[in-house]
Amino acid sequence: MCSPSEPLLEQAVLFATDIAARGLDFPAVDWVIQVDCPEDVNTYIHRVGRTARYNAGGRGLLMLLPSEAKMIELLEEVRLVLARSLAGSKASTY
């Protein structure tokens, strides 16, 4: 816990489970990094939504296994803007 005489952190990292996807408010999140495939599109949106508070923008990174690639199609169906990158290749924006 910080005391009033200690400066506030300008940068921090939070590692969390899906519990942090809903109900918690972190007003200055710039990045959400997801290292597992969400169970559905709504879960993805709530997870990455931690970056979009109070008209602020943010970025998200979703790491998927080849067997989880169907999630990309599901996200594109709801018109989310995605940039794909495969290990060892250039990224393509869709």
HELIX and SHEET records of a PDB file:
HELIX    1   1 ASP A   18  ALA A   21  5                                   4    
HELIX    2   2 VAL A   41  VAL A   48  1                                   8    
HELIX    3   3 GLY A   49  THR A   51  5                                   3    
HELIX    4   4 PRO A   66  GLU A   68  5                                   3    
HELIX    5   5 LYS A   70  GLU A   77  1                                   8    
SHEET    1   A 2 TRP A  31  GLN A  34  0                                        
SHEET    2   A 2 ARG A  59  LEU A  62  1                                        
SHEET    1   B 2 ALA A  83  ARG A  84  0                                        
SHEET    2   B 2 SER A  92  THR A  93 -1                                        
END                                                                             
